[in-house]
Amino acid sequence: MRAPPALDVTGLTVDYGPVRALRDVSLTVPDGGLVAVLGANGAGKSTLLRAISGVLPYYGGSIRSGDVKLHGDSLRGRRADQIVGRGVVQVPEGRQIFGRMTVGENLRAGALGARDRRRVADAHGRVLELFPVLAEREKQRAGLLSGGEQQMLAIGRALMADPKVLLLDEPSLGLAPIIIERIAATITEINAAGIAVLLIEQNAALALELSQHAYVLEIGKVALDGASAELAESQDVRDRYLGVS
C-alpha cells in the first residue's frame, strides 16, 4: 500500500462569518516534496495556511467542510499547538519575530514544549549551520537585525520545532534580490534534507523555480495546477503571473 502524502488537503471550504474565503480547495504535498501556491492578493493563500496550521479561529474564520491530513491523520479541530507538536510548522508572512528578545531567545522559543533536549540541541546546531549570521548575532536583540536576517531567524525558529511539513508564507516579501537568492537556496536545502514544504509566494517565478508542483488560487478556488515546469511554460500563467507575454 502506498504511504499517504505528507500533507493532504481535501475539499476545504472556509468562511469568515458570511464571507466565503476558500471553496472546495484540494491539494497534496508529497512526502519530501516542495509544492507552491500562487495567486493574487485576496486569492485565499494566507487563509489556506491558517486553516492548515490551526490558527484560523484567531482571525475569525472557520472550516465549513473538508479536511487536512498529515500522513493520513486528520488535523481538523486540533489546536495550533497540537498541530505544531505533530510536525506542521508555519513561518508567517512578515517574519513576526520577537523584536525585544535576542536571536538565541527567539530560537529557543521555537522549541518550547520540546522534551528531548538532544533533539533541541541538534536542531539548534542545524539552524546555525544553515544561517551562520545567526550564530554571530545570537546575543543581539532580534529587532535590530536586517529584514533578511529576520527572515532567516523566522525560518530558523520554525526549524527548532523539528517540522515534518514547513509552511512558508511569502518568504521573499520585501527583501533585496541578493537576499532572496540566499533564502531560496536555504529553502531548497531544507527540502533536500527531507522536510516537505508548502510555499505561498507572490513571486511566481521564484515559486515555480523552487517547487516541483504548483497550484493557482483564484478567488478562493483552485483554478489550475500541474508540474511547476509545465506551468512556467503555460501562456496563461506567463501572462498573468510572470509578466511575460
N, C-alpha and C positions, 0 to 999 in steps of 0.2 A: 504493500500500500504506500502511495506517495505521501511524504510528510506534508503537513499543512504549511502554507506560507507564513513568513514572519508576521505579517500584518494583513488582515483581510477585512475590508470594509464592504458591507453588502446592504444595498437599498436604504442608505442613510438619508433620512429626512429630518431637518432641524428647523425649529421655529424660535423666533424672538417675539414672544407674545403673538400678535396677529400676523406678524411678518414671517413669511417662509424664506429661509436663507439657503437651505440645501434641499434638493428634490431628488430623491431616489439615487443617491450617489454611490457607486460601487467602484472599488479599486483594490489592487493587490500589490503588496511589496514582497517579492520572493525572499526566502532566507538568504541573507548576504547580498541582497540586491540594492540598487540605488534608483529610486523612482522619483520623478519630478512632477509637480503640479503647476501648470501655467494658468494665467488668466489675468484680466484687467482688474483694477481696483473695484471692489464690490462684487467680485465674482463668487466669493464664498470660500476663498483659500484659507484664511485665518480661522473662519468658523469650522472648517473641516478639522484643522489641528486641535481646536478647542474641544471638539466632540470626541476626538480620539484620546486626548490626554486627560479628559475628565474635568476640565476647568470651565466647561460651558455654563454651568449654573451660576458662576460668579459674574457672568456677563449677561445674565437674564435670559439665557437660552435653554432649550430643552430638546431632547431627541424624541421625535414623534414616532418614528418607526425605523427599523433597520438594526444593524448590529456591527460591532467592531470586535474582531477576534485577534488574539496574539497566540500564534502557534496552535490555533484551533480552540482556544479557551476564550469565552466571551468576557469583554471588559465593560460591557454596558451596565450602568448602575453602580459601578465601583467609584470610590473616591479618588481624587487626583493622587494622593499619596500612595494609595494601594496600587494604582496603575504604574507609578514610578517604581514601586517595590517589585513589580512584576517585570520591569525592564523596558518600559516605554517612557522616554525622557525627552522633553521639549526644550529647545533653545528659542525663546520668544523673540519676536520682532523688536528691534530697538535695544537689543542687548539686555537691559534691565538688570545690570549687576548692582551689588550693594556698594554704592559710592563711598560711604564713610568707613567701610570695612577694608582691611588690607586685602591684597591679592590672595595671600595664604588663607585668610579667614573666609573669603568667598569660595575658595576651592573646598575647604573643609565643610562649608555649608552644603555643598553638593553631595556630601556623603553622610549627611545627618540621618540617623536611623540605621546605618550600616553596622553590623555586629562583628563582621570579620575584619579585624584590624590589618591582617596581612593583605587582604584584598584591597583595602583602602590605601595602604602604603604602595601597593603595586600600581593602582590606578593613578595615584599622585605622581609616581615616577614616570608613567607613560605620558601624562599630561605635560610635565615639564620637559620631557624629551620631544614631544610634538611642538611645544611652544617655549623654546629656551628663554625668550624675553620675559616670560612669567617667572622663571627662576630668578632672573636678575632683579625683578621688581616685587618679589614675594612679600616684602615687608612694607611696600608702598601702598598708600591709600588708593583704592581702585578708581575712585572718581578722578584721579589725576592722570590716568592712562589716556593715550590717544584712542580715537574711535576704533581703529584696527586692533589695538591691544585689548580694548574692552570686548570686542567680538571674540578674540581668542580666549579671553577669560570666560566669557559666557559659554563657549563650546567646551572649554576645559572643565568648568563647573558641572556641566551635564555629563561629561565622561566620568566624573568622580562617582556617579551613581551606577556605573557598570551597566550601561544600557545594552539591550538586545536590539532595540529599534530606536534610532535617533531622529527626532522631528526637528527640522530646521526651518524657521520662518524668516525668509528674506535675509539670509546671512550677508549678502553683498550690499545691503541698503546703506547709502551714504558714505561708502568707502572709496578711496582712491584706487585707480586701476591696478597699481602695483600691489596693493594690499589685497584686492580681490583675487589676484593670481595666487597669492600666498594662502588665502582662505580656501580657494578652490583646490589647491594641491593637498591641503590638510584634509578636506572632506574626502577626496579620493583615497588618501592614506588610511583614514578611519574606516572607510568602507572595505578597503583591501584587507583590513585586519579582521573582517568577519561581521562587522556591525551593519545591519540593514539601515538604510537611510531613506526617509521621505522628505524630499526637498521642496519647499514652497519658495518660488523665486520669480520675481517680476522680470529679471534679466533672462529673457527666454533663451538667448544664445548660450549663455553660461549654463543654464539648467539642462539644455539639450546636449551640450558638450559633456557634462559630468554624468548624466544618467543613462541607463540602458532602456528605460521605458518612460513614457510621459503621458499625462492626462491633461486635457484642456478643459477648464471650467468656464462656463458662461452662464451668468445669472443663476448660479446655484445648481447647474446641471452639467454632467459630463457631455461636452459637445463632440469630443474627439479623443481618441487615444491610440497609441501604437508605439512601435520601436522608435526611440529618440532620433536615430539616424534617418529614419524614413520621414518623421515629422519635420525634421530640419530641411528636408527637400520638398516638402509639401508647399505648393504655391500659396494656399490659403494661410498656412502658418507663417510663411515668409512675409506675406503682405501685411498680416495683422499683428504679428508679434516680433518679427525680426527686422522690420523696417526695410525689407528688400522687396522690390517689385520686379 
